[in-house]
Amino acid sequence: MPGLLSLPALCHFLLPWAFTIFHKALGDPAPHPSPHYLLPPIHEVIHSRRGATATLPCVLGAQPPSYKVRWSKVEPGELREVLILVTNGLHARGYGPLGGRARMRRGHRLDASLVIEGVRLEDEGRYRCELINGIEDESVALTLSLEGVVFPYQPSRGRYQFNYYEAKQACEEQDGRLATYAQLYQAWTEGLDWCNAGWLLEGSVRYPVLTARAPCGGRGRPGIRSYGPRDRHRDRYDAFCFTSMTAGHVFFVPGRLTLSEAHAACRRRGATVAKVGHLYAAWKFSGLDQCDGGWLADGSVRFPITSPRPRCGGLPDPGVRSFGFPRAQQAAFGTYCYSE
């Protein structure tokens, strides 16, 4: 009949369409309009320690005709990306707080990996390597994770005194920084059980509970209890701080000293009175075990225990014990000094 397609012509018209539908039903990926240049990283989490050199891998599978690679860091507490370095494969320019500590590895012509020297606490976090080629940009994300220890912190005037910014400053003054949720979770899996809520770097307020009990959020399941995001200026809580391995070492000076005498005793030994973060790092990484209370720089008295025993803190688990904040004129304790 005039105007109608014959069966062979109809099959020729419909078969390509039918095969396309069939392949999509089987889950075949759609063809990509341009090649993917960045290779997926073998490891998305890079582990390091403070003071070390860390390499964040970013490698091209092929070299585009013209391109730039842009490295940036996502700041969880500020919800923004900070530019670190831009390179065109030949020349690189650094930006931001990393400054001269960040450089390109340049192991070969397709290597766009970022090297960070002298890793600091604030370097931990999520990084992005972005390829900009003017056609279709692509990126890979990596996380730099520092081995460290989380410790709860409150000032001498009692609990729940810090707004977010004061908590951030308090941690930095004790050789630490505000912990992230991931760091607090890791500390909880390692035994941290604390009934006071504290600020985290992301701006949320939480506390870790291993043994659920009525005075500590009720008798529900163990876990990380959350107050959610709070007003960073108005609301007041404690702080959860994070620190890592230090370049120096902590040692104990016995005696019955006042706080001022403790400072003098450390100075005579070419050292300073240790900060809370110093003591936690020495306990965590050097196995410091001392059953004697000693002054610290913030006016608190603490002692580290790695091997719990009777008449030495009274608790069954390792940790850093605290006598709180005695009067500075009370001559009853030794001191912990820090020397590099």
QUINOR-V299558 format. One record per run of one state. SS is the DSSP state (h for helix, s for strand, l for the rest). FROM is the first residue (numbers start at 1). TO is the last residue. If there is no record, write none. Layout:
BEGIN
ss=SS from=FROM to=TO
ss=SS from=FROM to=TO
END
This chain:
BEGIN
ss=l from=1 to=6
ss=h from=7 to=25
ss=l from=26 to=37
ss=s from=38 to=38
ss=l from=39 to=44
ss=s from=45 to=48
ss=l from=49 to=53
ss=s from=54 to=56
ss=l from=57 to=58
ss=s from=59 to=60
ss=l from=61 to=67
ss=s from=68 to=75
ss=l from=76 to=79
ss=s from=80 to=87
ss=l from=88 to=91
ss=s from=92 to=94
ss=l from=95 to=98
ss=h from=99 to=101
ss=s from=102 to=104
ss=l from=105 to=110
ss=s from=111 to=111
ss=l from=112 to=113
ss=s from=114 to=116
ss=l from=117 to=120
ss=h from=121 to=123
ss=l from=124 to=124
ss=s from=125 to=132
ss=l from=133 to=137
ss=s from=138 to=146
ss=l from=147 to=147
ss=s from=148 to=153
ss=l from=154 to=154
ss=s from=155 to=155
ss=l from=156 to=157
ss=s from=158 to=158
ss=l from=159 to=161
ss=s from=162 to=162
ss=l from=163 to=163
ss=h from=164 to=173
ss=l from=174 to=176
ss=s from=177 to=178
ss=l from=179 to=180
ss=h from=181 to=189
ss=l from=190 to=197
ss=s from=198 to=199
ss=l from=200 to=203
ss=s from=204 to=209
ss=l from=210 to=212
ss=s from=213 to=213
ss=h from=214 to=216
ss=l from=217 to=217
ss=s from=218 to=218
ss=l from=219 to=222
ss=s from=223 to=229
ss=l from=230 to=236
ss=s from=237 to=244
ss=l from=245 to=248
ss=s from=249 to=257
ss=l from=258 to=258
ss=h from=259 to=268
ss=l from=269 to=271
ss=s from=272 to=273
ss=l from=274 to=275
ss=h from=276 to=286
ss=l from=287 to=293
ss=s from=294 to=295
ss=l from=296 to=300
ss=s from=301 to=305
ss=l from=306 to=318
ss=s from=319 to=322
ss=l from=323 to=332
ss=s from=333 to=339
ss=l from=340 to=340
END
